[in-house]
Structures are given as C-alpha cells and as structure tokens.
Amino acid sequence: MAEMCLKSRVILRTPIGLVRVTACKTGVHDISLTAASEIPGEKVAVAVTEAPDHWLSPLKQCVDWLTLYFKDAKAAYQKPLPPFHRPNAKADSFTYKVWETLTNQVPCGETVSYGQLAAMAGNSKACRAVGGAMRANQIPILMPCHRVTRSDGALGNYMSGKGDSLKKWLLEHEGAIVN
C-alpha cells in the first residue's frame, strides 16, 4: 500500500492571477493556475497570500523558482526545477516519457507541436496521446505544457480552452513568437 503524503500548500499572487502550489516533503504535487479569460495588464510582483505554518523544502523551492520565473522566465529555467512528486505516474508509460521529453528538450522561448513532441518521445503517431499527457499535467509552468501548440502554429486549447489568454501570456513572457 502506498504511503500517504502529508502535503502543504501556498497561494501566490502573480501577474497571471492566483497560483496554488501543493507539495509534500518529496516534491511538488500540484500547481493550480487561475483560468482567467483576461490576464491583468498591470505589473504584479509575486507575493505569498496564504502560507503554511511549516514550509516543506520542495514548496519553498517552488515558490522561489516561480518568483524568479515571473521576473525573468529564461533565468528561472537556468536554475534547477524543484523536485516533483507524482506518486500515481508510471515511469514506464508514454505519458511519463512525454512529460520528461517536454521538460528536458523544449527550451524556454520555444514551442513544439503535438506531433513533434510525439516523435521526440518515440511515437510519431501518438499526437492525441500527447494531448492527453498535457491535460494530465498537474504541474504547469514547471512542466511547460503551454509550449505545445498545434502543427499549424495555433495555440490549441489550454486548460480546456479556458486558459488560452493565459497560454499566450506565458509564451510571450518566455519570448516565444505567438501566432
């Protein structure tokens, strides 16, 4: 029987709205983004609005990393990512391979199509499976599913279509050219 994780969470005020990060002592479990239809235009410094009584190391690492990301995305990706903890992910699955490939091979400021990512992960015919892997991503920004676009360069859906302006903002923030 799998051991239950004792999780802690923090809520950050960011330029894209509120972001909730949940982690255990092993790593980050979840990052929840606001599915805003419109991103606030003003500059907002990252600030903790709700914090745990006890900061777990991966949670603090994630807050520090996200703070740097919203200040300078390229600088953030030069730093090590906080550890992830995906207790239900199967390391030998195609989804896991897609996640690892995206995280390690698609740099900040670049995009990749679903089909290209499928080929990079070892199965060029699995673009729908890549879409499923993106929908299953529980740690957006750290695992940059916003960098995956349609083959025609269109953004595609993000957060079930509710976060398309968010996806555009993230890509522009990273210096990617957006159609």
ZATORSE-199328 format. One line per field, with one value per atom (N, C-alpha, C): residue number from 1; residue in one letter; chain; atom name; x, y, z. Coordinates in pm, 1 decimal. Each point is the difference from the previous one (the first is absolute). Layout:
num	NUM, ...
residuo	A, ...
cadena	A, ...
atomo	CA, ...
x	X, ...
y	Y, ...
z	Z, ...
REM end
This chain:
num	1, 1, 1, 2, 2, 2, 3, 3, 3, 4, 4, 4, 5, 5, 5, 6, 6, 6, 7, 7, 7, 8, 8, 8, 9, 9, 9, 10, 10, 10, 11, 11, 11, 12, 12, 12, 13, 13, 13, 14, 14, 14, 15, 15, 15, 16, 16, 16, 17, 17, 17, 18, 18, 18, 19, 19, 19, 20, 20, 20, 21, 21, 21, 22, 22, 22, 23, 23, 23, 24, 24, 24, 25, 25, 25, 26, 26, 26, 27, 27, 27, 28, 28, 28, 29, 29, 29, 30, 30, 30, 31, 31, 31, 32, 32, 32, 33, 33, 33, 34, 34, 34, 35, 35, 35, 36, 36, 36, 37, 37, 37, 38, 38, 38, 39, 39, 39, 40, 40, 40, 41, 41, 41, 42, 42, 42, 43, 43, 43, 44, 44, 44, 45, 45, 45, 46, 46, 46, 47, 47, 47, 48, 48, 48, 49, 49, 49, 50, 50, 50, 51, 51, 51, 52, 52, 52, 53, 53, 53, 54, 54, 54, 55, 55, 55, 56, 56, 56, 57, 57, 57, 58, 58, 58, 59, 59, 59, 60, 60, 60, 61, 61, 61, 62, 62, 62, 63, 63, 63, 64, 64, 64, 65, 65, 65, 66, 66, 66, 67, 67, 67, 68, 68, 68, 69, 69, 69, 70, 70, 70, 71, 71, 71, 72, 72, 72, 73, 73, 73, 74, 74, 74, 75, 75, 75, 76, 76, 76, 77, 77, 77, 78, 78, 78, 79, 79, 79, 80, 80, 80, 81, 81, 81, 82, 82, 82, 83, 83, 83, 84, 84, 84, 85, 85, 85, 86, 86, 86, 87, 87, 87, 88, 88, 88, 89, 89, 89, 90, 90, 90, 91, 91, 91, 92, 92, 92, 93, 93, 93, 94, 94, 94, 95, 95, 95, 96, 96, 96, 97, 97, 97, 98, 98, 98, 99, 99, 99, 100, 100, 100, 101, 101, 101, 102, 102, 102, 103, 103, 103, 104, 104, 104, 105, 105, 105, 106, 106, 106, 107, 107, 107, 108, 108, 108, 109, 109, 109, 110, 110, 110, 111, 111, 111, 112, 112, 112, 113, 113, 113, 114, 114, 114, 115, 115, 115, 116, 116, 116, 117, 117, 117, 118, 118, 118, 119, 119, 119, 120, 120, 120, 121, 121, 121, 122, 122, 122, 123, 123, 123, 124, 124, 124, 125, 125, 125, 126, 126, 126, 127, 127, 127, 128, 128, 128, 129, 129, 129, 130, 130, 130, 131, 131, 131, 132, 132, 132, 133, 133, 133, 134, 134, 134, 135, 135, 135, 136, 136, 136, 137, 137, 137, 138, 138, 138, 139, 139, 139, 140, 140, 140, 141, 141, 141, 142, 142, 142, 143, 143, 143, 144, 144, 144, 145, 145, 145, 146, 146, 146, 147, 147, 147, 148, 148, 148, 149, 149, 149, 150, 150, 150, 151, 151, 151, 152, 152, 152, 153, 153, 153, 154, 154, 154, 155, 155, 155, 156, 156, 156, 157, 157, 157, 158, 158, 158, 159, 159, 159, 160, 160, 160, 161, 161, 161, 162, 162, 162, 163, 163, 163, 164, 164, 164, 165, 165, 165, 166, 166, 166, 167, 167, 167, 168, 168, 168, 169, 169, 169, 170, 170, 170, 171, 171, 171, 172, 172, 172, 173, 173, 173, 174, 174, 174, 175, 175, 175, 176, 176, 176, 177, 177, 177, 178, 178, 178, 179, 179, 179
residuo	M, M, M, A, A, A, E, E, E, M, M, M, C, C, C, L, L, L, K, K, K, S, S, S, R, R, R, V, V, V, I, I, I, L, L, L, R, R, R, T, T, T, P, P, P, I, I, I, G, G, G, L, L, L, V, V, V, R, R, R, V, V, V, T, T, T, A, A, A, C, C, C, K, K, K, T, T, T, G, G, G, V, V, V, H, H, H, D, D, D, I, I, I, S, S, S, L, L, L, T, T, T, A, A, A, A, A, A, S, S, S, E, E, E, I, I, I, P, P, P, G, G, G, E, E, E, K, K, K, V, V, V, A, A, A, V, V, V, A, A, A, V, V, V, T, T, T, E, E, E, A, A, A, P, P, P, D, D, D, H, H, H, W, W, W, L, L, L, S, S, S, P, P, P, L, L, L, K, K, K, Q, Q, Q, C, C, C, V, V, V, D, D, D, W, W, W, L, L, L, T, T, T, L, L, L, Y, Y, Y, F, F, F, K, K, K, D, D, D, A, A, A, K, K, K, A, A, A, A, A, A, Y, Y, Y, Q, Q, Q, K, K, K, P, P, P, L, L, L, P, P, P, P, P, P, F, F, F, H, H, H, R, R, R, P, P, P, N, N, N, A, A, A, K, K, K, A, A, A, D, D, D, S, S, S, F, F, F, T, T, T, Y, Y, Y, K, K, K, V, V, V, W, W, W, E, E, E, T, T, T, L, L, L, T, T, T, N, N, N, Q, Q, Q, V, V, V, P, P, P, C, C, C, G, G, G, E, E, E, T, T, T, V, V, V, S, S, S, Y, Y, Y, G, G, G, Q, Q, Q, L, L, L, A, A, A, A, A, A, M, M, M, A, A, A, G, G, G, N, N, N, S, S, S, K, K, K, A, A, A, C, C, C, R, R, R, A, A, A, V, V, V, G, G, G, G, G, G, A, A, A, M, M, M, R, R, R, A, A, A, N, N, N, Q, Q, Q, I, I, I, P, P, P, I, I, I, L, L, L, M, M, M, P, P, P, C, C, C, H, H, H, R, R, R, V, V, V, T, T, T, R, R, R, S, S, S, D, D, D, G, G, G, A, A, A, L, L, L, G, G, G, N, N, N, Y, Y, Y, M, M, M, S, S, S, G, G, G, K, K, K, G, G, G, D, D, D, S, S, S, L, L, L, K, K, K, K, K, K, W, W, W, L, L, L, L, L, L, E, E, E, H, H, H, E, E, E, G, G, G, A, A, A, I, I, I, V, V, V, N, N, N
cadena	A, A, A, A, A, A, A, A, A, A, A, A, A, A, A, A, A, A, A, A, A, A, A, A, A, A, A, A, A, A, A, A, A, A, A, A, A, A, A, A, A, A, A, A, A, A, A, A, A, A, A, A, A, A, A, A, A, A, A, A, A, A, A, A, A, A, A, A, A, A, A, A, A, A, A, A, A, A, A, A, A, A, A, A, A, A, A, A, A, A, A, A, A, A, A, A, A, A, A, A, A, A, A, A, A, A, A, A, A, A, A, A, A, A, A, A, A, A, A, A, A, A, A, A, A, A, A, A, A, A, A, A, A, A, A, A, A, A, A, A, A, A, A, A, A, A, A, A, A, A, A, A, A, A, A, A, A, A, A, A, A, A, A, A, A, A, A, A, A, A, A, A, A, A, A, A, A, A, A, A, A, A, A, A, A, A, A, A, A, A, A, A, A, A, A, A, A, A, A, A, A, A, A, A, A, A, A, A, A, A, A, A, A, A, A, A, A, A, A, A, A, A, A, A, A, A, A, A, A, A, A, A, A, A, A, A, A, A, A, A, A, A, A, A, A, A, A, A, A, A, A, A, A, A, A, A, A, A, A, A, A, A, A, A, A, A, A, A, A, A, A, A, A, A, A, A, A, A, A, A, A, A, A, A, A, A, A, A, A, A, A, A, A, A, A, A, A, A, A, A, A, A, A, A, A, A, A, A, A, A, A, A, A, A, A, A, A, A, A, A, A, A, A, A, A, A, A, A, A, A, A, A, A, A, A, A, A, A, A, A, A, A, A, A, A, A, A, A, A, A, A, A, A, A, A, A, A, A, A, A, A, A, A, A, A, A, A, A, A, A, A, A, A, A, A, A, A, A, A, A, A, A, A, A, A, A, A, A, A, A, A, A, A, A, A, A, A, A, A, A, A, A, A, A, A, A, A, A, A, A, A, A, A, A, A, A, A, A, A, A, A, A, A, A, A, A, A, A, A, A, A, A, A, A, A, A, A, A, A, A, A, A, A, A, A, A, A, A, A, A, A, A, A, A, A, A, A, A, A, A, A, A, A, A, A, A, A, A, A, A, A, A, A, A, A, A, A, A, A, A, A, A, A, A, A, A, A, A, A, A, A, A, A, A, A, A, A, A, A, A, A, A, A, A, A, A, A, A, A, A, A, A, A, A, A, A, A, A, A, A, A, A, A, A, A, A, A, A, A, A, A, A, A, A, A, A, A
atomo	N, CA, C, N, CA, C, N, CA, C, N, CA, C, N, CA, C, N, CA, C, N, CA, C, N, CA, C, N, CA, C, N, CA, C, N, CA, C, N, CA, C, N, CA, C, N, CA, C, N, CA, C, N, CA, C, N, CA, C, N, CA, C, N, CA, C, N, CA, C, N, CA, C, N, CA, C, N, CA, C, N, CA, C, N, CA, C, N, CA, C, N, CA, C, N, CA, C, N, CA, C, N, CA, C, N, CA, C, N, CA, C, N, CA, C, N, CA, C, N, CA, C, N, CA, C, N, CA, C, N, CA, C, N, CA, C, N, CA, C, N, CA, C, N, CA, C, N, CA, C, N, CA, C, N, CA, C, N, CA, C, N, CA, C, N, CA, C, N, CA, C, N, CA, C, N, CA, C, N, CA, C, N, CA, C, N, CA, C, N, CA, C, N, CA, C, N, CA, C, N, CA, C, N, CA, C, N, CA, C, N, CA, C, N, CA, C, N, CA, C, N, CA, C, N, CA, C, N, CA, C, N, CA, C, N, CA, C, N, CA, C, N, CA, C, N, CA, C, N, CA, C, N, CA, C, N, CA, C, N, CA, C, N, CA, C, N, CA, C, N, CA, C, N, CA, C, N, CA, C, N, CA, C, N, CA, C, N, CA, C, N, CA, C, N, CA, C, N, CA, C, N, CA, C, N, CA, C, N, CA, C, N, CA, C, N, CA, C, N, CA, C, N, CA, C, N, CA, C, N, CA, C, N, CA, C, N, CA, C, N, CA, C, N, CA, C, N, CA, C, N, CA, C, N, CA, C, N, CA, C, N, CA, C, N, CA, C, N, CA, C, N, CA, C, N, CA, C, N, CA, C, N, CA, C, N, CA, C, N, CA, C, N, CA, C, N, CA, C, N, CA, C, N, CA, C, N, CA, C, N, CA, C, N, CA, C, N, CA, C, N, CA, C, N, CA, C, N, CA, C, N, CA, C, N, CA, C, N, CA, C, N, CA, C, N, CA, C, N, CA, C, N, CA, C, N, CA, C, N, CA, C, N, CA, C, N, CA, C, N, CA, C, N, CA, C, N, CA, C, N, CA, C, N, CA, C, N, CA, C, N, CA, C, N, CA, C, N, CA, C, N, CA, C, N, CA, C, N, CA, C, N, CA, C, N, CA, C, N, CA, C, N, CA, C, N, CA, C, N, CA, C, N, CA, C, N, CA, C, N, CA, C, N, CA, C, N, CA, C, N, CA, C, N, CA, C, N, CA, C, N, CA, C, N, CA, C, N, CA, C, N, CA, C, N, CA, C, N, CA, C, N, CA, C, N, CA, C, N, CA, C, N, CA, C, N, CA, C, N, CA, C, N, CA, C, N, CA, C, N, CA, C, N, CA, C, N, CA, C, N, CA, C, N, CA, C
x	83.7, -83.7, 88.1, -33.1, 80.1, -15.1, 108.4, 0.7, -70.7, -83.6, -69.5, 97.5, -6.1, 85.5, -66.0, 78.1, -45.6, 34.3, -102.8, 20.7, -16.9, 64.9, -10.0, -24.2, -62.3, -26.7, 23.9, 18.4, 16.7, -79.5, -48.7, -67.5, 80.1, 31.2, 78.3, -86.1, 21.3, -56.1, 107.6, -35.8, 96.6, -56.0, 79.4, -50.5, -112.1, -17.4, -106.7, -115.7, -2.2, -105.4, 53.6, -92.7, 39.8, 50.2, 106.6, 59.8, 12.1, -57.1, 9.4, 100.5, 95.2, 100.9, -17.2, -5.4, -11.7, 121.1, 61.5, 118.7, 4.1, 77.5, 32.0, 151.5, 53.7, 144.3, 80.7, -64.0, 69.0, 4.7, -108.2, -2.0, -135.4, -6.1, -121.2, -100.3, -122.3, -108.8, -82.9, -27.0, -102.5, 26.2, -23.1, -1.5, -132.4, -80.9, -130.8, 4.7, -23.6, 0.4, -142.2, -15.2, -128.5, -29.7, -115.4, -39.0, -68.1, 73.9, -56.7, -20.6, -110.3, -22.8, 77.0, 37.8, 77.8, 108.9, 122.6, 112.5, 11.8, 18.8, 15.7, 113.9, -19.2, 99.0, 110.9, -28.0, 99.8, 109.4, 113.8, 111.5, -32.6, 10.5, -27.5, 121.0, 53.6, 110.2, -58.6, 72.1, -45.4, 3.4, -110.4, -9.4, -77.9, 40.4, -71.1, -123.0, -117.7, -122.5, -51.6, 39.2, -37.0, 116.3, 50.5, 117.7, -26.3, 70.5, -15.2, 74.2, -34.9, 71.4, 144.1, 17.3, 132.1, 31.4, 107.8, 38.6, 79.1, -52.8, 75.3, 99.0, 117.0, 105.0, -44.8, -65.0, -42.5, -99.2, -83.6, -95.6, 73.8, 95.5, 80.7, 79.7, 58.7, 75.4, -90.5, -122.8, -92.7, -40.0, -27.9, -35.3, 116.2, 121.2, 117.1, 15.7, -19.2, 14.5, -107.4, -125.8, -108.5, 17.9, 49.3, 27.0, 100.3, 106.5, 98.4, -61.5, -81.3, -64.1, -81.1, -79.2, -84.0, 80.0, 120.6, 89.8, 79.8, 54.2, 84.9, -6.2, -88.8, -25.4, 126.8, 78.6, 120.5, 98.2, 12.7, 88.6, -51.0, -130.9, -56.5, 36.1, -10.2, 28.7, 149.1, 84.7, 142.8, 26.9, -97.9, 10.8, -62.9, 41.0, -64.7, -148.0, -81.8, -141.8, -16.6, -102.4, -27.2, -33.4, 19.0, -32.8, -151.2, -37.6, -139.9, -28.8, -125.4, -42.6, -131.5, 10.6, -116.6, -20.3, -59.4, -8.3, -82.5, -91.7, -83.7, 52.8, 106.4, 55.8, 82.7, -18.5, 76.9, 120.6, 117.3, 124.0, 24.1, -62.0, 20.5, -111.7, -90.0, -112.2, 40.8, -76.7, 24.1, -24.7, -101.7, -28.2, 121.8, 60.3, 118.4, 114.1, 17.9, 104.1, -23.5, -126.9, -34.6, 35.0, -38.4, 30.5, 149.7, 76.7, 145.6, 60.4, -48.1, 51.4, -29.8, -122.2, -38.5, 84.5, 10.7, 71.9, 148.5, 59.4, 144.5, 45.1, -89.2, 46.0, -64.4, -98.8, -62.4, 33.2, 97.9, 48.8, -98.6, 22.1, -75.2, 9.1, -113.3, -2.1, -26.5, -13.8, -27.9, -130.3, -57.3, -120.3, 24.7, -88.8, 7.3, -143.9, -24.1, -135.8, -24.9, -126.1, -36.9, 69.1, -1.9, 62.8, 150.8, 64.0, 144.9, 35.8, -77.4, 27.8, -22.0, -101.8, -24.1, 121.5, 52.4, 117.4, 121.6, 19.2, 112.9, -8.3, -123.9, -20.5, 0.2, 16.5, 16.4, -116.3, -109.4, -113.1, -65.2, 43.1, -45.2, -149.8, -66.9, -144.2, -85.9, 63.2, -73.5, -30.3, -35.3, -25.3, -121.8, -100.6, -115.4, 42.2, 88.3, 50.7, 79.2, 69.5, 71.3, -100.8, -110.2, -105.7, -51.9, -18.5, -43.4, 102.3, 126.8, 106.6, 0.3, -26.0, -3.7, -118.2, -115.3, -117.5, 24.8, 81.3, 28.1, 111.1, 63.2, 109.6, -52.0, 49.8, -42.8, 96.6, 108.4, 97.9, 34.0, -102.4, 27.6, 105.4, 62.7, 113.7, 126.2, 4.1, 118.0, 14.9, -108.9, -4.2, -76.8, 70.9, -54.8, -94.5, -117.5, -97.1, -49.7, 17.3, -40.3, 85.0, 113.0, 87.6, -43.5, -102.1, -46.4, -114.2, 16.7, -96.9, -47.0, -96.3, -46.2, 103.8, -7.7, 98.9, -6.2, -114.8, -11.3, 49.4, 51.7, 52.5, -102.9, -128.2, -103.5, 23.9, -47.1, 26.2, -60.9, -118.5, -68.9, -66.9, -63.0, -68.7, 99.2, -27.7, 79.6, -97.7, 14.6, -92.2, -144.2, -20.2, -130.8, -58.6, 86.3, -44.7, -23.4, -2.5, -25.1, 123.9, 116.8, 123.2, 78.4, -68.5, 72.9, 75.8, -59.5, 72.8, 117.1, -16.8, 108.2, 116.2, -31.8, 103.5, 76.1, -72.7, 63.4, 91.4, -47.0, 80.8, 127.8, -11.2, 117.5, 101.8, -47.2, 91.4, 67.4, -76.0, 58.9, 97.9, -33.9, 89.0, 134.1, -4.7, 122.3, 73.0, -59.2, 65.6, -32.1, -102.3, -38.8, -81.2, 12.1, -79.9, -135.1, -106.5, -134.4, -79.2, -69.0, -86.4, -124.4
y	-118.1, 118.1, 124.3, 96.4, 121.8, 87.2, 61.6, 89.9, 129.9, 50.5, 126.5, 115.5, 96.8, 117.7, 102.4, 57.2, 112.1, 124.6, 67.0, 111.4, 134.2, 97.3, 137.6, 84.9, 114.6, 82.3, 147.1, 71.6, 144.2, 58.9, 119.9, 71.2, 126.0, 19.1, 115.5, 94.9, 128.5, 100.1, 22.9, -16.2, 9.6, 88.5, 31.0, 77.7, -69.3, -130.9, -70.8, -35.6, 54.7, -30.2, -88.2, -57.6, -84.4, -134.8, -48.4, -129.7, -75.4, -121.5, -83.8, -111.5, -16.4, -104.2, -94.2, -129.7, -102.6, -92.2, -30.5, -86.0, -83.2, -107.1, -80.1, 9.0, -73.0, 6.8, -56.1, -79.7, -58.3, 94.0, 76.8, 90.1, 63.9, 78.8, 72.8, -97.8, 4.4, -84.4, 72.3, 127.6, 67.9, 149.4, 57.3, 145.1, 32.9, 78.8, 36.5, 146.3, 20.2, 134.5, 52.4, 128.7, 62.0, -10.3, -50.0, -9.2, 130.3, 107.2, 131.1, 17.3, 62.0, 27.9, 125.5, 78.7, 120.0, 12.8, 16.9, 12.3, 146.8, 25.0, 139.4, 68.6, 122.4, 72.1, 61.2, 27.4, 69.1, -95.3, 58.0, -77.8, -35.9, -126.4, -47.6, -79.1, 38.0, -77.3, -124.1, -109.0, -123.4, 18.7, -38.1, 11.1, -118.9, -47.8, -109.2, 60.3, -53.7, 49.4, -95.9, -126.0, -99.2, -97.0, -17.4, -84.9, -103.9, -111.7, -102.3, 39.8, -65.7, 22.8, -49.6, -110.3, -60.5, -13.6, 60.6, -5.3, -127.1, -84.7, -116.2, 48.6, -58.4, 44.5, 8.3, -103.1, 11.5, 113.7, 28.7, 109.5, 133.5, 17.9, 123.2, 12.2, -111.0, 2.4, 40.6, -50.1, 32.6, 147.2, 51.3, 141.8, 86.8, -32.8, 76.7, -7.2, -120.6, -18.6, 78.0, -9.0, 73.2, 151.1, 45.6, 143.2, 47.1, -76.5, 33.9, -10.9, -103.5, -18.8, 123.8, 53.1, 114.5, 128.8, -0.4, 114.0, -14.4, -120.1, -27.0, -149.8, -36.5, -141.5, -73.7, 60.0, -69.1, -25.4, 94.2, -18.9, -114.3, -10.5, -107.4, -136.2, -15.5, -129.8, -32.5, 94.9, -29.1, -61.5, 11.0, -56.2, -139.6, -83.6, -131.5, 15.8, -85.1, -0.6, -59.2, 42.3, -65.5, -147.0, -85.6, -141.8, -18.2, -96.4, -35.1, -126.7, -17.4, -127.2, -38.7, -100.6, -49.4, -146.3, -23.9, -137.3, -93.8, 53.0, -85.2, -13.3, 69.4, -6.6, -127.3, -63.6, -121.7, 39.8, -17.6, 44.3, -63.8, -113.7, -65.1, 31.1, 92.2, 32.4, 102.4, 4.3, 98.7, 140.9, 15.5, 131.1, 51.7, -84.3, 38.6, 38.1, -77.9, 28.1, 136.2, 30.7, 130.5, 112.1, -17.9, 102.3, 24.3, -106.6, 12.4, 65.8, -38.9, 55.9, 149.2, 38.2, 141.2, 80.6, -47.8, 73.2, 14.1, -102.6, -0.8, 43.8, -0.9, 24.6, 118.6, 64.6, 115.5, 123.0, 78.8, 111.5, 117.2, 77.6, 122.0, 89.1, 53.4, 87.5, -73.7, -132.1, -79.4, -76.3, -39.7, -82.0, -126.0, -97.0, -126.4, -42.0, -63.8, -46.4, -132.7, -35.2, -128.6, -113.6, 6.3, -103.6, -5.4, 116.9, 3.5, -59.6, 34.4, -52.5, -150.9, -47.6, -144.1, -70.0, 55.0, -58.8, 6.1, 111.6, 13.9, -102.2, -34.4, -95.4, -144.7, -19.1, -135.5, -60.7, 75.2, -54.3, 112.1, 16.2, 112.0, -1.7, -112.4, -8.9, 28.9, 34.8, 12.4, 143.7, 86.3, 140.2, 14.4, -85.6, 6.5, -39.6, -96.0, -40.7, 113.8, 77.5, 116.7, 99.2, 21.7, 87.4, -49.2, -130.4, -57.3, 21.6, -12.4, 23.4, 146.3, 91.2, 142.4, 27.6, -61.3, 17.5, -58.0, -104.0, -65.1, 68.9, 99.9, 70.0, 75.4, -34.7, 65.7, 108.5, 19.0, 100.7, 94.0, 72.3, 92.4, 102.7, 55.6, 91.7, -80.3, -77.0, -83.8, -101.5, -66.7, -86.0, 81.7, 59.4, 108.0, -43.9, -51.8, -43.8, 117.2, 122.4, 116.5, 14.8, -67.9, 7.9, -92.7, -80.0, -94.2, 64.9, 7.2, 66.6, -94.7, 45.6, -78.1, 8.5, -91.4, -5.1, 122.8, 68.6, 121.5, 123.9, -19.0, 110.9, 63.4, -36.7, 52.9, -53.2, 72.4, -36.3, -132.8, -31.4, -119.9, 32.5, -97.2, 22.3, -3.6, 80.4, 0.1, 3.6, -93.5, -9.9, -9.8, -91.0, -26.0, 124.0, 82.2, 116.8, 123.3, -15.3, 114.1, 86.1, -56.5, 70.4, 42.5, 19.9, 34.8, 131.6, 100.4, 126.2, -21.0, -90.4, -33.9, -65.8, -93.7, -66.8, 102.4, 90.0, 105.1, 86.4, 36.5, 82.3, -72.8, -128.2, -76.8, -9.2, -28.1, -10.1, 133.3, 108.6, 132.4, 36.6, -34.3, 25.8, -71.6, -118.2, -77.6, 42.0, 89.2, 47.4, -81.7, -84.4, -79.2, 87.2, -28.0, 70.6, -69.8, 77.4, -54.3, 47.6, -95.6, 36.4, 68.9
z	0.0, 0.0, 0.0, -84.9, -13.3, 125.2, 37.4, 114.5, -37.8, 89.0, -23.0, 22.2, -87.4, 13.2, 91.9, 87.1, 79.8, -80.9, -50.5, -92.2, 70.1, -56.8, 43.7, -123.6, 16.0, -118.2, 28.2, -109.5, 5.7, -115.8, 19.0, -108.1, -27.8, -128.5, -43.2, -82.6, 18.0, -90.9, -105.4, -127.8, -109.4, -110.7, -100.1, -113.4, -78.0, 19.4, -70.4, 91.7, 119.1, 96.0, 111.6, 75.4, 112.5, -48.8, 63.5, -30.4, 131.7, 2.8, 120.3, -26.2, 90.4, -11.0, 119.1, -29.5, 103.5, -11.5, 113.9, 0.1, 127.0, -6.5, 117.8, 18.3, 95.4, 23.8, -116.9, -87.6, -114.6, -119.2, -21.9, -114.7, -23.1, -105.9, -38.0, -59.2, 51.0, -49.7, -105.6, 24.0, -78.0, -4.6, -117.4, -14.6, -67.3, 66.5, -53.2, -44.5, -129.6, -56.8, -11.0, 8.7, -23.7, -148.7, -34.7, -141.0, -39.9, 10.0, -29.7, -149.7, -36.5, -141.1, -40.8, 98.9, -27.9, 106.9, -45.7, 92.3, 42.5, 129.1, 44.2, -74.4, -41.8, -78.3, 83.7, 125.3, 82.1, 45.9, 29.9, 54.1, 144.4, 30.9, 134.4, 46.5, 112.8, 57.6, 66.3, -6.2, 62.7, 151.1, 63.9, 145.2, 54.3, 114.7, 66.8, 66.7, -32.9, 62.6, 106.5, -9.7, 100.7, 11.5, 121.4, 19.6, 108.5, -8.7, 103.7, 126.8, 109.8, 126.1, -10.4, -74.0, -15.1, -149.4, -43.8, -141.7, -27.6, -86.2, -46.6, -104.7, -3.3, -90.8, -146.2, -58.2, -140.5, -24.1, 99.2, -13.4, -5.3, 87.7, 1.5, -129.6, -47.2, -126.2, -116.0, -0.3, -108.0, 4.4, 118.0, 13.6, -48.3, 40.5, -44.2, -151.3, -57.4, -144.6, -74.6, 44.5, -66.9, 12.1, 114.2, 16.8, -104.6, -19.7, -102.9, -138.7, -24.5, -131.0, -39.4, 90.6, -34.4, -14.0, 51.3, -17.3, -129.6, -25.3, -116.1, -31.9, -92.6, -30.3, -41.8, -86.9, -48.1, 114.0, 91.9, 115.4, 87.7, 16.0, 83.1, -56.7, -132.9, -60.1, -3.2, 39.3, 16.7, 137.2, 88.4, 134.9, 0.4, 94.4, 11.0, 35.2, -58.9, 35.0, 139.4, 72.1, 127.7, -25.3, 97.2, -22.3, -16.0, -83.0, -21.3, 79.0, 39.0, 57.1, -67.2, -84.6, -73.4, 39.4, 117.7, 49.6, -87.9, -78.7, -84.8, -142.4, -33.6, -136.2, -15.5, -111.3, -30.2, -83.8, 55.0, -64.1, -136.1, -27.2, -129.0, -100.5, 34.1, -89.4, -106.5, -107.9, -104.8, 53.9, 83.2, 59.4, 75.0, 80.8, 76.6, -94.3, -106.4, -99.0, -65.3, -32.0, -58.2, 97.7, 126.3, 100.9, 11.3, 8.0, 12.4, -124.5, -116.1, -124.9, -7.8, 28.2, -3.1, 97.4, 121.6, 104.2, -31.6, -58.8, -21.8, -138.3, -99.9, -136.3, -71.5, 59.7, -64.5, 84.6, -45.4, 81.7, 11.4, 102.6, 23.0, -123.8, -43.8, -117.0, -129.6, 5.9, -119.8, 18.2, -112.2, 3.2, -81.3, 18.0, -70.5, -28.8, -112.8, -28.8, 70.3, 10.7, 60.4, -75.4, -132.7, -81.3, 17.6, 5.4, 21.2, 136.1, 101.3, 133.3, 3.5, -68.6, -7.7, -60.8, -110.3, -65.2, 92.5, 68.4, 92.1, 112.8, 39.9, 109.1, -49.4, -131.4, -51.0, -75.0, -21.4, -74.9, -80.0, -124.7, -82.7, -28.9, 21.6, -27.8, 123.6, 109.4, 126.5, 40.4, -97.3, 37.3, 91.1, -14.3, 91.3, 141.9, 10.5, 131.6, 63.8, -82.0, 51.9, 56.9, -71.6, 51.2, 134.4, 12.2, 127.5, 110.4, -34.2, 98.2, 45.0, -93.6, 36.1, 93.3, -28.0, 86.7, 139.8, 9.0, 128.6, 79.4, -58.7, 67.0, 121.9, 116.4, 123.4, 46.6, -73.9, 42.2, -115.6, -51.8, -109.9, 39.0, -96.3, 4.9, 29.3, 110.4, 24.2, -113.0, -32.2, -117.3, -104.2, -94.0, -82.7, -112.8, 37.7, -100.7, -84.6, 47.8, -79.1, -126.7, -7.1, -117.7, -113.1, 22.7, -102.4, -77.4, -132.5, -86.5, -110.4, -75.2, -114.4, -111.5, -94.4, -108.4, -90.5, -4.0, -81.6, 73.9, 121.9, 78.8, 91.9, -17.1, 89.6, 141.0, 98.2, 138.5, 40.0, -49.8, 48.2, 132.0, 60.6, 127.4, 114.7, 99.5, 121.6, 115.5, 91.1, 112.5, -51.9, -93.7, -60.8, -66.2, -58.6, -73.7, 85.0, 134.4, 87.8, 17.4, -31.9, 29.7, -122.4, -112.9, -121.9, 12.4, 66.7, 19.0, 96.0, 93.4, 92.6, -75.2, -88.7, -79.9, -83.7, -62.4, -81.4, 87.4, 119.2, 89.7, 38.8, 37.1, 40.8, -113.3, -121.1, -114.0, -29.1, 1.3, -24.1, 111.0, 123.4, 113.5, -17.6, -60.8, -22.7, -126.9, -78.7, -121.6, -124.1, 6.9, -116.9, -95.8, -126.6, -100.2, -6.9, 21.7, 4.4, -120.5, -67.0, -114.7, 46.6
REM end
